[in-house]
Amino acid sequence: MPKMKTKSLLLVSMGISVALWLSFFPIPQAPAKLLLPLSELIARTQESYEKTEDLRARFVQEVTIKSMDKVEREEGTFYFKKPMSMSWDYVKPKAKRIVLNREKGYLYIPADHAVYVQDVKSIFKSSPTIKFFSGLGKLQDDFQVNFSQHDPRDGDGNYLLSLVPKNSAYGIQKLYLTIDRDNFRILRCSFTDVYGNATSIRFTDIKVNNKLSDKLFTFKPPPGVEVVNMP
């Protein structure tokens, strides 16, 4: 059980931080019929990211587990604040809360009557995870960022990007992004791990620069809840 909880925290920190960074701001618009050069797309996106201090959004997360031929869907509210604070409040299908700050990561599952605690350095030990908090420009240090190999756009004219890790030890096989052709918001973000499992995250009702309180990113275990310290 502890190993699975560790993997859950890593999954959230890796996959969702990618999606959150790519989803909470629009890329400056360009004419829909023109293909924005990749270098310009990255530069403008990086600039927009650096102007964003925090965000709140609704999210839908779907994880396809290849070995079980099963899709798990969860929904809730997400909060992010620079430099490295996140809070995920899951409400469907079951309540769950994940809190990450500069010191600890907490996974609280009411049904288990337990909270799983891990040092944030262990969660963010892979450098690409840290890069996800710094924008696509810095992410290029660890990933090859390109338009889709087959076509830079889908049937609706939306941009398609793929990111391939330069180091296979990072545990991610490839990232896929679909960018809206009109407003340049991310429509979809997904990634596959080395085991063939796929994760997809979609954000809606996005609000940025809300001056979120640091209290959103702290967690105190409720009375009677078992505290399990993870390696």
Backbone as CSV, one residue per row, in Angstrom:
resi,resn,N_x,N_y,N_z,CA_x,CA_y,CA_z,C_x,C_y,C_z
1,MET,0.815,-1.225,0.000,0.000,0.000,0.000,0.845,1.270,0.000
2,PRO,1.886,1.409,0.877,2.691,2.614,0.869,3.305,2.905,-0.489
3,LYS,3.772,1.859,-1.204,4.381,2.076,-2.509,3.385,2.680,-3.485
4,MET,2.144,2.231,-3.428,1.108,2.758,-4.308,0.822,4.218,-3.972
5,LYS,0.853,4.572,-2.687,0.587,5.947,-2.306,1.719,6.851,-2.775
6,THR,2.963,6.364,-2.685,4.094,7.128,-3.181,3.943,7.381,-4.664
7,LYS,3.548,6.352,-5.389,3.358,6.488,-6.831,2.260,7.487,-7.132
8,SER,1.221,7.509,-6.295,0.120,8.445,-6.502,0.600,9.882,-6.380
9,LEU,1.405,10.163,-5.370,1.927,11.510,-5.196,2.830,11.899,-6.354
10,LEU,3.657,10.964,-6.819,4.533,11.238,-7.942,3.739,11.488,-9.208
11,LEU,2.689,10.695,-9.402,1.838,10.857,-10.574,1.230,12.244,-10.600
12,VAL,0.716,12.665,-9.462,0.101,13.989,-9.394,1.135,15.075,-9.641
13,SER,2.288,14.988,-8.967,3.291,16.034,-9.103,3.813,16.131,-10.520
14,MET,3.933,15.001,-11.212,4.495,14.990,-12.554,3.451,15.345,-13.596
15,GLY,2.431,14.519,-13.686,1.447,14.705,-14.743,0.619,15.950,-14.601
16,ILE,0.127,16.234,-13.408,-0.792,17.343,-13.246,-0.067,18.671,-13.273
17,SER,1.154,18.709,-12.779,1.882,19.967,-12.860,2.152,20.356,-14.299
18,VAL,2.340,19.365,-15.166,2.460,19.647,-16.597,1.187,20.299,-17.096
19,ALA,0.087,19.671,-16.787,-1.191,20.167,-17.290,-1.536,21.529,-16.718
20,LEU,-1.289,21.725,-15.429,-1.642,23.004,-14.828,-0.858,24.129,-15.463
21,TRP,0.430,23.925,-15.661,1.249,24.977,-16.253,0.766,25.328,-17.641
22,LEU,0.383,24.322,-18.400,-0.009,24.551,-19.777,-1.434,25.028,-19.927
23,SER,-2.230,24.941,-18.874,-3.654,25.198,-19.020,-4.131,26.529,-18.470
24,PHE,-3.368,27.194,-17.578,-3.978,28.321,-16.916,-3.706,29.667,-17.563
25,PHE,-3.129,29.693,-18.750,-2.998,30.971,-19.424,-3.105,30.785,-20.923
26,PRO,-3.599,31.829,-21.639,-3.659,31.758,-23.089,-2.336,32.193,-23.687
27,ILE,-1.967,31.613,-24.812,-0.827,32.080,-25.567,-1.301,33.260,-26.409
28,PRO,-0.535,34.353,-26.538,-0.967,35.480,-27.346,-1.397,35.032,-28.733
29,GLN,-2.497,35.592,-29.188,-3.112,35.096,-30.396,-2.315,35.424,-31.652
30,ALA,-2.453,34.531,-32.643,-1.905,34.725,-33.975,-3.008,34.359,-34.941
31,PRO,-2.956,34.828,-36.200,-3.996,34.465,-37.159,-4.177,32.968,-37.231
32,ALA,-5.431,32.507,-37.204,-5.733,31.082,-37.107,-5.160,30.275,-38.255
33,LYS,-5.027,30.882,-39.458,-4.585,30.133,-40.626,-3.066,30.047,-40.713
34,LEU,-2.357,30.814,-39.885,-0.907,30.796,-39.907,-0.384,29.870,-38.818
35,LEU,0.646,29.109,-39.148,1.265,28.221,-38.172,2.331,28.996,-37.418
36,LEU,2.097,29.229,-36.150,3.053,29.957,-35.332,4.325,29.132,-35.195
37,PRO,5.501,29.694,-35.490,6.744,28.935,-35.345,6.895,28.407,-33.920
38,LEU,7.442,27.217,-33.800,7.562,26.584,-32.495,8.352,27.441,-31.514
39,SER,9.455,28.029,-31.980,10.282,28.840,-31.092,9.517,30.045,-30.554
40,GLU,8.680,30.654,-31.406,7.888,31.802,-30.972,6.790,31.372,-30.014
41,LEU,6.181,30.229,-30.298,5.150,29.685,-29.421,5.697,29.459,-28.016
42,ILE,6.879,28.869,-27.950,7.515,28.594,-26.665,7.883,29.885,-25.937
43,ALA,8.447,30.849,-26.662,8.868,32.105,-26.043,7.685,32.876,-25.469
44,ARG,6.589,32.945,-26.215,5.416,33.684,-25.747,4.755,32.978,-24.567
45,THR,4.752,31.651,-24.623,4.167,30.889,-23.531,4.972,31.075,-22.247
46,GLN,6.286,31.052,-22.375,7.158,31.256,-21.219,6.918,32.631,-20.591
47,GLU,6.783,33.646,-21.425,6.545,35.003,-20.939,5.222,35.096,-20.184
48,SER,4.189,34.444,-20.718,2.881,34.466,-20.063,2.930,33.753,-18.722
49,TYR,3.631,32.614,-18.692,3.742,31.851,-17.450,4.391,32.678,-16.349
50,GLU,5.439,33.407,-16.703,6.182,34.164,-15.704,5.359,35.297,-15.101
51,LYS,4.281,35.694,-15.765,3.399,36.740,-15.250,2.284,36.172,-14.375
52,THR,2.194,34.861,-14.292,1.140,34.211,-13.512,1.676,33.808,-12.142
53,GLU,1.054,34.313,-11.078,1.506,34.024,-9.719,0.734,32.875,-9.080
54,ASP,-0.556,32.748,-9.396,-1.343,31.652,-8.831,-2.556,31.390,-9.708
55,LEU,-3.269,30.310,-9.417,-4.478,30.004,-10.163,-5.398,29.087,-9.381
56,ARG,-6.670,29.144,-9.780,-7.689,28.232,-9.265,-8.457,27.708,-10.469
57,ALA,-8.797,26.420,-10.469,-9.513,25.847,-11.611,-10.233,24.571,-11.217
58,ARG,-11.256,24.242,-11.985,-11.891,22.932,-11.892,-11.085,21.982,-12.767
59,PHE,-11.036,20.698,-12.383,-10.289,19.754,-13.207,-11.010,18.417,-13.328
60,VAL,-10.729,17.755,-14.435,-11.154,16.373,-14.662,-9.903,15.590,-15.027
61,GLN,-9.642,14.542,-14.280,-8.452,13.718,-14.488,-8.880,12.298,-14.847
62,GLU,-8.305,11.768,-15.917,-8.588,10.394,-16.324,-7.278,9.626,-16.447
63,VAL,-7.225,8.481,-15.789,-6.042,7.625,-15.834,-6.444,6.270,-16.405
64,THR,-5.793,5.878,-17.488,-6.038,4.579,-18.103,-4.946,3.613,-17.667
65,ILE,-5.339,2.579,-16.926,-4.388,1.587,-16.420,-4.334,0.429,-17.412
66,LYS,-3.245,0.321,-18.122,-3.134,-0.636,-19.216,-3.283,-2.074,-18.751
67,SER,-2.636,-2.445,-17.655,-2.646,-3.833,-17.195,-4.028,-4.309,-16.784
68,MET,-4.898,-3.359,-16.408,-6.238,-3.713,-15.951,-7.313,-3.336,-16.966
69,ASP,-6.900,-2.714,-18.068,-7.847,-2.244,-19.080,-8.963,-1.451,-18.411
70,LYS,-8.559,-0.489,-17.585,-9.502,0.258,-16.753,-9.226,1.753,-16.830
71,VAL,-10.294,2.553,-16.850,-10.169,4.006,-16.854,-10.741,4.562,-15.553
72,GLU,-9.932,5.319,-14.830,-10.372,5.945,-13.590,-10.542,7.441,-13.826
73,ARG,-11.719,7.956,-13.509,-12.033,9.377,-13.711,-12.289,10.046,-12.366
74,GLU,-11.659,11.191,-12.147,-11.832,11.948,-10.913,-12.011,13.432,-11.238
75,GLU,-12.731,14.128,-10.348,-12.998,15.552,-10.551,-12.805,16.314,-9.251
76,GLY,-12.518,17.597,-9.384,-12.379,18.419,-8.196,-11.915,19.826,-8.508
77,THR,-11.328,20.475,-7.502,-10.834,21.845,-7.632,-9.342,21.868,-7.351
78,PHE,-8.636,22.631,-8.143,-7.185,22.694,-8.068,-6.721,24.110,-7.749
79,TYR,-5.678,24.211,-6.899,-5.080,25.495,-6.564,-3.571,25.400,-6.771
80,PHE,-2.994,26.456,-7.307,-1.551,26.494,-7.517,-1.025,27.875,-7.160
81,LYS,0.135,27.906,-6.511,0.774,29.179,-6.185,2.281,29.016,-6.305
82,LYS,2.902,29.960,-6.982,4.357,29.919,-7.092,4.992,30.156,-5.724
83,PRO,6.157,29.542,-5.455,6.930,28.809,-6.451,6.560,27.336,-6.605
84,MET,6.164,26.641,-5.559,5.953,25.196,-5.669,4.862,24.717,-4.730
85,SER,3.704,25.330,-4.775,2.611,24.930,-3.890,1.396,24.518,-4.709
86,MET,0.813,23.368,-4.359,-0.373,22.870,-5.042,-1.325,22.254,-4.035
87,SER,-2.609,22.342,-4.336,-3.630,21.675,-3.538,-4.691,21.141,-4.484
88,TRP,-5.012,19.850,-4.336,-6.012,19.195,-5.166,-7.120,18.665,-4.264
89,ASP,-8.314,19.212,-4.429,-9.466,18.768,-3.644,-10.376,17.939,-4.543
90,TYR,-10.279,16.626,-4.419,-11.097,15.713,-5.218,-12.468,15.557,-4.566
91,VAL,-13.513,15.612,-5.389,-14.871,15.446,-4.866,-15.617,14.282,-5.521
92,LYS,-15.212,13.864,-6.699,-15.839,12.748,-7.408,-14.763,11.802,-7.927
93,PRO,-15.000,10.482,-7.870,-16.160,9.824,-7.262,-16.066,9.734,-5.732
94,LYS,-14.846,9.919,-5.191,-14.655,9.879,-3.746,-13.816,11.068,-3.311
95,ALA,-14.011,11.478,-2.069,-13.247,12.596,-1.521,-11.785,12.198,-1.337
96,LYS,-10.916,13.128,-1.662,-9.478,12.915,-1.503,-8.814,14.285,-1.571
97,ARG,-7.716,14.449,-0.863,-7.013,15.728,-0.923,-5.515,15.497,-1.021
98,ILE,-4.900,16.239,-1.929,-3.451,16.208,-2.078,-2.931,17.625,-1.894
99,VAL,-1.973,17.792,-0.994,-1.374,19.098,-0.736,0.133,18.972,-0.886
100,LEU,0.709,19.858,-1.682,2.154,19.899,-1.857,2.636,21.314,-1.580
101,ASN,3.642,21.453,-0.720,4.266,22.747,-0.500,5.774,22.568,-0.540
102,ARG,6.515,23.556,-0.112,7.971,23.484,-0.245,8.625,22.526,0.745
103,GLU,7.847,21.960,1.660,8.414,21.054,2.652,7.869,19.636,2.565
104,LYS,6.544,19.500,2.483,5.924,18.179,2.541,4.873,17.985,1.458
105,GLY,4.592,16.706,1.200,3.478,16.331,0.350,2.522,15.484,1.171
106,TYR,1.216,15.774,1.092,0.204,15.061,1.870,-0.838,14.459,0.937
107,LEU,-1.139,13.192,1.160,-2.229,12.531,0.451,-3.216,12.045,1.504
108,TYR,-4.368,12.710,1.589,-5.375,12.386,2.600,-6.564,11.708,1.942
109,ILE,-6.833,10.471,2.377,-7.958,9.697,1.860,-8.884,9.385,3.033
110,PRO,-9.993,10.105,3.160,-10.909,9.900,4.286,-11.362,8.453,4.448
111,ALA,-11.582,7.756,3.336,-12.052,6.372,3.410,-11.028,5.456,4.069
112,ASP,-9.747,5.819,3.989,-8.682,5.032,4.614,-8.439,5.445,6.063
113,HIS,-9.038,6.559,6.468,-8.775,7.137,7.796,-7.276,7.328,7.988
114,ALA,-6.611,7.776,6.915,-5.158,7.925,6.972,-4.695,9.058,6.062
115,VAL,-3.556,9.655,6.444,-2.891,10.639,5.604,-1.465,10.159,5.374
116,TYR,-1.050,10.155,4.124,0.276,9.687,3.737,1.164,10.907,3.509
117,VAL,2.284,10.972,4.240,3.146,12.150,4.231,4.504,11.789,3.644
118,GLN,4.994,12.661,2.767,6.281,12.416,2.129,7.056,13.718,2.018
119,ASP,8.377,13.638,2.183,9.222,14.809,2.023,9.146,15.285,0.582
120,VAL,8.975,16.583,0.387,8.784,17.101,-0.963,10.013,16.871,-1.839
121,LYS,11.191,16.768,-1.234,12.396,16.517,-2.020,12.349,15.151,-2.687
122,SER,11.701,14.198,-2.040,11.554,12.872,-2.635,10.566,12.893,-3.789
123,ILE,9.510,13.702,-3.644,8.507,13.798,-4.695,9.070,14.504,-5.912
124,PHE,9.827,15.568,-5.674,10.353,16.371,-6.767,11.823,16.062,-7.046
125,LYS,12.222,14.823,-6.860,13.629,14.487,-7.027,14.076,14.476,-8.477
126,SER,13.149,14.317,-9.419,13.524,14.326,-10.833,13.500,15.751,-11.346
127,SER,14.542,16.149,-12.045,14.644,17.534,-12.498,13.525,17.973,-13.418
128,PRO,12.961,17.121,-14.295,11.858,17.586,-15.137,10.655,18.045,-14.330
129,THR,10.417,17.426,-13.182,9.293,17.851,-12.358,9.470,19.298,-11.937
130,ILE,10.674,19.662,-11.521,10.949,21.039,-11.157,10.784,21.942,-12.363
131,LYS,11.224,21.490,-13.527,11.122,22.310,-14.729,9.675,22.610,-15.079
132,PHE,8.757,21.722,-14.716,7.353,21.963,-15.012,6.851,23.224,-14.313
133,PHE,7.514,23.617,-13.233,7.111,24.818,-12.514,7.780,26.059,-13.091
134,SER,8.600,25.883,-14.108,9.356,27.002,-14.657,8.967,27.351,-16.081
135,GLY,8.072,26.594,-16.680,7.608,26.909,-18.020,8.281,26.084,-19.093
136,LEU,7.695,26.133,-20.293,8.161,25.297,-21.391,9.569,25.647,-21.828
137,GLY,9.950,26.939,-21.761,11.279,27.327,-22.181,12.361,26.582,-21.433
138,LYS,12.194,26.418,-20.119,13.177,25.703,-19.323,12.966,24.197,-19.397
139,LEU,11.747,23.800,-19.715,11.457,22.378,-19.872,12.244,21.788,-21.032
140,GLN,12.645,22.637,-21.975,13.404,22.176,-23.134,14.752,21.585,-22.746
141,ASP,15.226,21.900,-21.549,16.493,21.330,-21.105,16.410,19.812,-20.985
142,ASP,15.215,19.294,-20.693,15.056,17.865,-20.448,14.173,17.152,-21.464
143,PHE,13.475,17.914,-22.298,12.579,17.312,-23.281,12.822,17.880,-24.673
144,GLN,12.624,17.036,-25.678,12.582,17.492,-27.060,11.151,17.936,-27.342
145,VAL,10.957,19.208,-27.632,9.624,19.758,-27.871,9.437,19.983,-29.361
146,ASN,8.405,19.370,-29.931,8.167,19.472,-31.368,6.680,19.496,-31.668
147,PHE,6.357,19.959,-32.877,5.008,19.751,-33.368,4.835,18.264,-33.623
148,SER,3.604,17.802,-33.665,3.335,16.389,-33.908,4.025,15.925,-35.184
149,GLN,4.564,14.722,-35.149,5.319,14.185,-36.276,4.467,14.061,-37.534
150,HIS,3.215,13.683,-37.378,2.353,13.443,-38.533,1.735,14.727,-39.073
151,ASP,1.333,15.625,-38.192,0.676,16.860,-38.611,0.717,17.845,-37.450
152,PRO,1.104,19.111,-37.694,1.149,20.085,-36.598,-0.229,20.506,-36.108
153,ARG,-1.299,20.096,-36.840,-2.655,20.445,-36.443,-3.582,19.251,-36.612
154,ASP,-4.669,19.255,-35.834,-5.647,18.186,-35.973,-6.700,18.577,-37.008
155,GLY,-7.751,17.777,-37.124,-8.777,18.022,-38.123,-9.524,19.322,-37.946
156,ASP,-9.511,19.875,-36.729,-10.188,21.139,-36.450,-9.246,22.335,-36.528
157,GLY,-7.993,22.074,-36.868,-7.030,23.161,-36.975,-6.311,23.498,-35.692
158,ASN,-6.498,22.706,-34.642,-5.815,22.947,-33.375,-4.377,22.450,-33.439
159,TYR,-3.496,23.139,-32.732,-2.079,22.764,-32.713,-1.855,21.465,-31.935
160,LEU,-0.928,20.655,-32.441,-0.565,19.401,-31.784,0.930,19.416,-31.484
161,LEU,1.278,19.201,-30.222,2.675,19.158,-29.806,2.982,17.832,-29.132
162,SER,4.232,17.416,-29.246,4.695,16.230,-28.523,6.013,16.569,-27.840
163,LEU,6.179,16.070,-26.617,7.395,16.285,-25.849,7.969,14.925,-25.478
164,VAL,9.212,14.697,-25.864,9.868,13.420,-25.596,11.023,13.653,-24.627
165,PRO,11.081,12.913,-23.515,12.163,13.109,-22.546,13.516,12.710,-23.120
166,LYS,14.533,13.476,-22.795,15.888,13.159,-23.233,16.499,12.045,-22.393
167,ASN,15.950,11.833,-21.206,16.443,10.796,-20.304,15.299,9.849,-19.973
168,SER,15.428,8.577,-20.339,14.353,7.602,-20.118,14.125,7.312,-18.643
169,ALA,15.072,7.691,-17.787,14.943,7.416,-16.354,13.864,8.265,-15.698
170,TYR,13.322,9.243,-16.413,12.321,10.124,-15.833,10.965,9.453,-15.690
171,GLY,10.765,8.303,-16.342,9.531,7.553,-16.162,8.387,7.957,-17.061
172,ILE,8.585,8.975,-17.882,7.556,9.405,-18.824,8.009,9.071,-20.237
173,GLN,7.118,8.482,-21.003,7.449,8.109,-22.373,7.267,9.276,-23.329
174,LYS,6.127,9.958,-23.222,5.855,11.095,-24.105,4.698,11.926,-23.550
175,LEU,4.751,13.224,-23.820,3.664,14.136,-23.482,2.994,14.595,-24.766
176,TYR,1.676,14.753,-24.719,0.925,15.215,-25.885,0.084,16.430,-25.502
177,LEU,0.091,17.457,-26.362,-0.672,18.671,-26.101,-1.509,19.039,-27.313
178,THR,-2.747,19.470,-27.070,-3.603,20.011,-28.120,-3.937,21.447,-27.751
179,ILE,-3.596,22.400,-28.638,-3.762,23.820,-28.362,-4.836,24.403,-29.271
180,ASP,-5.783,25.119,-28.684,-6.888,25.707,-29.439,-6.382,26.638,-30.537
181,ARG,-6.921,26.483,-31.732,-6.460,27.265,-32.886,-6.818,28.747,-32.787
182,ASP,-7.870,29.083,-32.017,-8.346,30.462,-31.952,-7.800,31.244,-30.767
183,ASN,-7.910,30.686,-29.566,-7.465,31.437,-28.390,-6.178,30.894,-27.787
184,PHE,-5.658,29.816,-28.356,-4.368,29.244,-27.953,-4.329,28.740,-26.519
185,ARG,-5.488,28.401,-25.985,-5.499,27.701,-24.702,-5.318,26.213,-24.951
186,ILE,-4.774,25.533,-23.938,-4.591,24.095,-24.041,-5.941,23.401,-23.903
187,LEU,-6.317,22.633,-24.921,-7.562,21.880,-24.877,-7.376,20.546,-24.169
188,ARG,-6.196,19.989,-24.304,-5.959,18.658,-23.740,-4.471,18.474,-23.484
189,CYS,-4.164,17.809,-22.392,-2.791,17.434,-22.069,-2.802,15.998,-21.570
190,SER,-1.932,15.180,-22.117,-1.873,13.791,-21.669,-0.439,13.300,-21.731
191,PHE,-0.166,12.236,-20.988,1.159,11.627,-21.058,1.052,10.137,-20.799
192,THR,2.036,9.410,-21.280,2.119,7.972,-21.043,3.397,7.676,-20.273
193,ASP,3.308,6.705,-19.350,4.506,6.317,-18.626,5.148,5.117,-19.311
194,VAL,6.234,4.640,-18.754,6.985,3.560,-19.388,6.230,2.238,-19.366
195,TYR,5.149,2.154,-18.579,4.350,0.933,-18.510,3.141,0.986,-19.441
196,GLY,3.001,2.084,-20.165,1.890,2.203,-21.093,0.632,2.789,-20.494
197,ASN,0.672,3.187,-19.224,-0.482,3.832,-18.597,-0.589,5.280,-19.088
198,ALA,-1.804,5.746,-19.294,-2.017,7.092,-19.839,-2.786,7.965,-18.858
199,THR,-2.356,9.214,-18.725,-3.023,10.182,-17.864,-3.427,11.398,-18.690
200,SER,-4.661,11.847,-18.504,-5.166,13.019,-19.220,-5.830,13.954,-18.218
201,ILE,-5.531,15.265,-18.323,-6.108,16.247,-17.417,-6.670,17.415,-18.214
202,ARG,-7.874,17.835,-17.839,-8.525,18.975,-18.484,-8.962,19.965,-17.410
203,PHE,-8.698,21.264,-17.652,-9.057,22.317,-16.707,-10.151,23.216,-17.277
204,THR,-11.080,23.648,-16.414,-12.134,24.586,-16.794,-12.306,25.616,-15.680
205,ASP,-13.060,26.672,-15.968,-13.327,27.733,-14.988,-12.025,28.213,-14.348
206,ILE,-11.071,28.547,-15.195,-9.733,28.915,-14.744,-9.680,30.386,-14.346
207,LYS,-9.146,30.659,-13.156,-8.990,32.025,-12.663,-7.546,32.198,-12.185
208,VAL,-6.884,33.253,-12.689,-5.472,33.453,-12.375,-5.260,34.696,-11.519
209,ASN,-4.107,34.707,-10.830,-3.686,35.837,-9.995,-4.787,36.272,-9.026
210,ASN,-5.158,35.325,-8.156,-6.223,35.546,-7.179,-5.713,35.953,-5.799
211,LYS,-4.384,36.066,-5.646,-3.770,36.332,-4.340,-4.194,35.266,-3.331
212,LEU,-3.999,34.014,-3.709,-4.395,32.891,-2.869,-3.617,32.884,-1.553
213,SER,-4.303,32.512,-0.490,-3.680,32.443,0.831,-2.779,31.217,0.940
214,ASP,-1.675,31.363,1.667,-0.772,30.235,1.900,-1.452,29.128,2.702
215,LYS,-2.538,29.460,3.401,-3.251,28.465,4.200,-3.834,27.348,3.337
216,LEU,-4.069,27.632,2.062,-4.598,26.609,1.155,-3.605,25.474,0.951
217,PHE,-2.337,25.741,1.244,-1.289,24.773,0.959,-0.653,24.210,2.232
218,THR,-1.410,24.253,3.312,-1.007,23.601,4.557,-2.033,22.524,4.883
219,PHE,-1.615,21.539,5.653,-2.541,20.454,5.993,-2.293,19.993,7.421
220,LYS,-3.370,19.888,8.188,-3.324,19.363,9.549,-4.227,18.142,9.613
221,PRO,-3.672,16.966,9.892,-4.482,15.743,9.931,-5.634,15.858,10.919
222,PRO,-6.832,15.448,10.540,-7.980,15.458,11.455,-7.732,14.520,12.636
223,PRO,-8.381,14.754,13.762,-8.227,13.876,14.932,-8.593,12.433,14.592
224,GLY,-7.781,11.501,15.098,-8.063,10.087,14.901,-7.575,9.509,13.594
225,VAL,-6.964,10.341,12.750,-6.460,9.864,11.457,-5.029,9.355,11.609
226,GLU,-4.758,8.193,11.047,-3.406,7.626,11.099,-2.483,8.394,10.157
227,VAL,-1.299,8.748,10.649,-0.301,9.441,9.839,0.760,8.432,9.412
228,VAL,0.880,8.223,8.108,1.830,7.259,7.559,2.947,8.019,6.858
229,ASN,4.159,7.930,7.384,5.305,8.606,6.780,5.893,7.746,5.668
230,MET,6.012,8.339,4.475,6.498,7.625,3.304,7.989,7.878,3.101
231,PRO,8.707,6.935,2.492,10.136,7.126,2.229,10.379,8.156,1.127
